[in-house]
Amino acid sequence: MLNLEERLATCFAVAFPDLGAEEIRRASNTSVATWDSLATVTLVSLIEEEFKVSLPPEDFEYLVSFALTADCLKRRTGNGS
């Protein structure tokens, strides 16, 4: 079974297909030129589907990098793995 960060990396790979595997874990809204509001909505949709969670709009402010998104998701799911 894949851990949380591996599953999240898959979501990022779909939302940002131009990023390589190593780039995904360093990705942020300032380092990825294609990371705009539409990409954020796409990413949220992918995360919600993959993790069977509903992310409230107030969490969107934390979805600005792979690391912060992983932290937010860990808090939301109560699962660090």
Secondary structure, 3 states (H helix, E strand, C coil): CCCHHHHHHHHHHHHCCCCCHHHHCCCECCCCCCCCHHHHHHHHHHHHHHHCCCCCHHHHHHCCEHHHHHHHHHHHHCCCC
